[in-house]
Amino acid sequence: MSDASPLKIKIDRNDRQCRVTLAGDVDMGSAPVLRKALLEVIETPFDRLVLDLAGVNYIDSSGVGTIVELRRRTDRSGGDLVLAGLQERVRSVFEITKLDKFFTILDDAEGNAAT
Amino acid sequence: MGHAGLKLELTSDPGQLQKAREGIEAWIRGIGWAPHDIADMVLAVDEALTNVIRHGYQGATGQPIYVTVDALADRPTGVGVQIRIRDFGRQVPLDKICGRDLEDIRPGGLGVHIIKSVMDFSEYRHISDGGTELVMRRYPRPKQEGDQAKPAGPDPE
């Protein structure tokens, strides 16, 4: 029996630019850990927060819901939130739930604009 | 058909979700499905199990969940898959199990929408001696860029 792989969360902050890099699976088990980390991140004002999902192999509605909550909070507090580096499987979940139109999704993990 | 079924005996622990995903994915890969079909099926099972843990067992851990996977008769599009998920938890009223309006952007309530979107058929039923069973079926679908959620057609039965 395998336990859920721990979700790795790396936070880099440079002045008012912030990057949160995730690696692993985001599901019901790991979403609460992610939520706690993200809420701590946005306690400090920022201009731009990049959520780097290139290392996320799997996400379900628990993870997507956590990111929706983050977006709602950043809408209120100010600062841009962008999602970057989504693998096809992860992007598909945003498309199925029609949330791909709700977020700014950038092509690569560096946060460059989609072409 | 030659495809032996799969049975998983799980408990209502979030840490079991990965085990379920890996088991389902390996089995479906064995019948030759394309990656996008596998991903959708794995997602639906994960969402269903999450709902069982959250709503059926209301977060209580260590409770039984049985998952049964079977191949369905071959079609021109390929072999179909049926999944049954049986729990012994609280019976949520069937009319309360429905996807919500996606125009209402908020966390939560997306699991049933995902299941209905990616499966050809899904049905919950209460079991007389307790608990609920969810039956889901799907056949392979052509990959459609940006439109993987489109239903493929009527239920095979």
HADDOCK unambig.tbl for C-alpha pairs under 7 A between the chains (distance, minus, plus):
assign (segid A and resid 1 and name CA) (segid B and resid 19 and name CA) 6.90 0.50 0.50
assign (segid A and resid 2 and name CA) (segid B and resid 19 and name CA) 5.99 0.50 0.50
assign (segid A and resid 3 and name CA) (segid B and resid 15 and name CA) 5.12 0.50 0.50
assign (segid A and resid 3 and name CA) (segid B and resid 16 and name CA) 6.50 0.50 0.50
assign (segid A and resid 4 and name CA) (segid B and resid 15 and name CA) 4.67 0.50 0.50
assign (segid A and resid 4 and name CA) (segid B and resid 16 and name CA) 6.79 0.50 0.50
assign (segid A and resid 4 and name CA) (segid B and resid 18 and name CA) 5.45 0.50 0.50
assign (segid A and resid 28 and name CA) (segid B and resid 14 and name CA) 5.96 0.50 0.50
assign (segid A and resid 28 and name CA) (segid B and resid 50 and name CA) 6.68 0.50 0.50
assign (segid A and resid 29 and name CA) (segid B and resid 14 and name CA) 4.77 0.50 0.50
assign (segid A and resid 29 and name CA) (segid B and resid 15 and name CA) 6.05 0.50 0.50
assign (segid A and resid 60 and name CA) (segid B and resid 43 and name CA) 6.67 0.50 0.50
assign (segid A and resid 60 and name CA) (segid B and resid 47 and name CA) 6.99 0.50 0.50
assign (segid A and resid 61 and name CA) (segid B and resid 110 and name CA) 5.96 0.50 0.50
assign (segid A and resid 61 and name CA) (segid B and resid 111 and name CA) 6.04 0.50 0.50
assign (segid A and resid 65 and name CA) (segid B and resid 107 and name CA) 4.04 0.50 0.50
assign (segid A and resid 65 and name CA) (segid B and resid 108 and name CA) 5.61 0.50 0.50
assign (segid A and resid 66 and name CA) (segid B and resid 107 and name CA) 6.54 0.50 0.50
assign (segid A and resid 68 and name CA) (segid B and resid 106 and name CA) 6.26 0.50 0.50
assign (segid A and resid 68 and name CA) (segid B and resid 107 and name CA) 5.71 0.50 0.50
assign (segid A and resid 69 and name CA) (segid B and resid 106 and name CA) 6.86 0.50 0.50
assign (segid A and resid 69 and name CA) (segid B and resid 107 and name CA) 5.92 0.50 0.50
assign (segid A and resid 89 and name CA) (segid B and resid 39 and name CA) 6.74 0.50 0.50
assign (segid A and resid 95 and name CA) (segid B and resid 146 and name CA) 6.63 0.50 0.50
assign (segid A and resid 96 and name CA) (segid B and resid 114 and name CA) 6.63 0.50 0.50
assign (segid A and resid 96 and name CA) (segid B and resid 148 and name CA) 6.88 0.50 0.50
assign (segid A and resid 96 and name CA) (segid B and resid 149 and name CA) 5.20 0.50 0.50
assign (segid A and resid 97 and name CA) (segid B and resid 102 and name CA) 6.91 0.50 0.50
assign (segid A and resid 97 and name CA) (segid B and resid 114 and name CA) 6.87 0.50 0.50
